[in-house]
Amino acid sequence: MRTFTATGAGSTGLLPAAVAVALAWTNSPWSEAHTSLWHTGPWISPGGARLSMDLGTGATTG
């Protein structure tokens, strides 16, 4: 898998597949699970530090 994703073709193939899965999940009857995933709070506290943003905010703001 590492060799496959190290190539440009492998990485290029994974991105559209991930987008297709996300779009299908968002527009499916299970879309509520997709929404709740993006509002999931931090589940780790590295070195005692506390993350104060949800997954969606972290993904969009970096």
Secondary structure, DSSP 8 states (H G I E B T S, - for coil): -HHHHHSHHHHHHHHHHHHHHHHHHHTSTTHHHHHHHHT------GGG----S-HHHHHHH-
